[in-house]
């Protein structure tokens, strides 16, 4: 049986990798930022917009899609690709993260996790078998195993038990998974404990997946702790397979995890910022509600090649954002997703040309420096 | 001095006219539905979307733009065209209608009308001179005179005095208007009184404008009353100039005013319906929240040529609308504006081919018939 999703490493710069991810719905250059299409839509954007932006893998949330509109409907529509109109690569999470971060009540057992819906309080149970079947119905190119994301502050004992249960769940996911045209990725847990991370990694790799994710980070720990743990895990993951860091999407964070050998990452930050009227620019994060943009007729980011920066002024965007106009939300989402996509393109070029370290240091210093000096958020 | 906006009548079918409206920002085939871009944006759509749809004239609301972001900023940005990125024909109203329909308090005098802002309660005064200057700053292809839209239930005496003051205001607008590249349209008032309408028409035409609008209708009277009054006014307007009926945008209404000789009309209905999850289709108005659409994998309107109908299913649109996703709002706005634009194109063809009466009767019967039989809203 051929492997549905593979990665070919085109260049290395230290641990950083420039690759080509191949999926049944096309290839994606890595490292790649994956925009989040929570409920089957990347907030306000069409698939056509995403194609124009050059987006690679689009992420869907199994938790939300399972509850609304339901996997049966999506399956009957021909899968998430046909349902949403996005014909490029797609990845679904298992829903586990949302169960642990959103649900008011949950109860974990060996069998799975019982939780209440954020929509109507109804009771549901995710088992490894169910989330695997649901993801097969959704039909993304990559499915994820069901894992537990332990609460912040959980102790060593909790993490040890949790990662072992997660490994047993991963094994059940592997056994339940049958779609030949869909990859299944394992997830390494273990909190901030280096040895537990190692144990989780070994157990997960032993089961054998088409790719590996690092989960349970970027959930409240300091950035230093996060990077330290990731540095211990990422380079140990199988070199010939894709590596996915779950839940990072700020420009600096992305540039910090890439040199640890990560190929893929996702985060709602760029789309969520847009909802709040904020934009990512080469000079730092800015909020269009800020008074200084009211009469500013320059482009949002003069160096950016997106439609928003080509066609509109800061003053117009500021007006739209102040008036809560949908177009403002849309144009900022477009820009922020483009910005992250383009940042990854630049990072890849730097890796290929063997100058990642210097390039990323300069980039970060400009991004954070201007932010401090002008009081941007 | 050459006239900035003209109409050339290509064909007549009874009183119905198929024309070509020429403006400094391009030509538009008439009859034409003008989508409303209240605050400098047609809710959720980009100028590129509007071009793809084939939209003709886009309307801007002086009341809103005067208060936010202010005419000085728009002027400094190069006018509403440059500010918003829409480079096609544009029309601004005088703001009068909003003053009379939105403001909590207002005080009319011979000089103008004092009102409080819906945004912050601040006090403002619109005079004919001011609204003309503001519209010159906004720089649309067509500006409108300041008129009073009397309260519904106003008596004959009120209407008589009001239309005479509106005529005096129109004269002051005419005198104040100086932009050679902008047309100024007069507005006929007079309520439901045929003789007062006649008087208003005569006074307005006597002043002399580049085009004429019929105002103060579609404001609560019955459809029959509206059509009766319009039938008495529209055909009497100068035949060689554009005729604009203010405030109609439902498909049936549009098809009813076209045979009275109207060339242009505007209404927020198609964009407002989209906000509420409703769509216009050949078979009637439908609401995507309706349970029958949940699993319906057919296009929204199988006969429609818009992007929404080409790329998405009713089930997906229904999902987006139920989840209050911005993309749902966007795709329905796109469809509804396309629908009205296309309806006008079909109406024009029927006029040119001399079959308007039969065509529109069939169209209306299908639109309203299917609605009744299937319980659509």
Contacts between the chains, C-beta under 8 A, distances in Angstrom:
chain1	res1	chain2	res2	distance
A	39	B	319	7.5
A	39	B	323	5.2
A	39	B	325	6.3
A	40	B	316	7.4
A	40	B	319	6.7
A	40	B	320	7.9
A	41	B	320	6.3
A	41	B	325	5.2
A	41	B	327	4.6
A	43	B	325	7.2
A	43	B	326	5.9
A	43	B	327	7.4
A	44	B	44	7.7
A	44	B	325	8.0
A	44	B	326	3.9
A	44	B	327	5.7
A	44	B	330	6.4
A	45	B	327	7.0
A	46	B	307	7.8
A	46	B	311	7.6
A	46	B	327	6.8
A	46	B	330	7.8
A	46	B	331	7.7
A	47	B	311	7.5
A	48	B	307	7.8
A	48	B	311	7.9
A	68	B	319	7.0
A	68	B	322	7.1
A	68	B	323	6.3
A	69	B	294	7.1
A	69	B	315	7.2
A	69	B	318	7.9
A	69	B	319	4.4
A	69	B	322	7.8
A	73	B	294	7.3
A	73	B	295	5.8
A	73	B	315	6.3
A	73	B	319	7.9
A	76	B	295	7.2
A	76	B	297	7.3
A	77	B	297	5.7
A	77	B	313	6.5
A	77	B	315	6.2
A	77	B	316	7.3
A	83	B	313	7.4
A	83	B	315	7.5
A	83	B	316	5.6
A	84	B	316	6.6
A	85	B	311	5.0
A	85	B	312	6.1
A	85	B	316	7.6
A	294	B	69	7.0
A	294	B	73	7.3
A	295	B	73	5.8
A	295	B	76	7.2
A	297	B	76	7.3
A	297	B	77	5.7
A	307	B	46	7.8
A	307	B	48	7.8
A	311	B	46	7.6
A	311	B	47	7.6
A	311	B	48	8.0
A	311	B	85	4.9
A	312	B	85	6.0
A	313	B	77	6.5
A	313	B	83	7.4
A	315	B	69	7.2
A	315	B	73	6.3
A	315	B	77	6.2
A	315	B	83	7.5
A	316	B	40	7.4
A	316	B	77	7.3
A	316	B	83	5.6
A	316	B	84	6.6
A	316	B	85	7.6
A	318	B	69	7.9
A	319	B	39	7.5
A	319	B	40	6.7
A	319	B	68	7.0
A	319	B	69	4.5
A	319	B	73	7.9
A	320	B	40	8.0
A	320	B	41	6.3
A	322	B	68	7.2
A	322	B	69	7.8
A	323	B	39	5.2
A	323	B	68	6.3
A	325	B	39	6.3
A	325	B	41	5.2
A	325	B	43	7.2
A	325	B	44	8.0
A	326	B	43	5.9
A	326	B	44	3.9
A	326	B	326	5.7
A	326	B	329	6.1
A	326	B	330	6.8
A	327	B	41	4.5
A	327	B	43	7.4
A	327	B	44	5.7
A	327	B	45	7.0
A	327	B	46	6.8
A	329	B	326	6.1
A	330	B	44	6.4
A	330	B	46	7.8
A	330	B	326	6.7
A	330	B	330	6.9
A	331	B	46	7.7
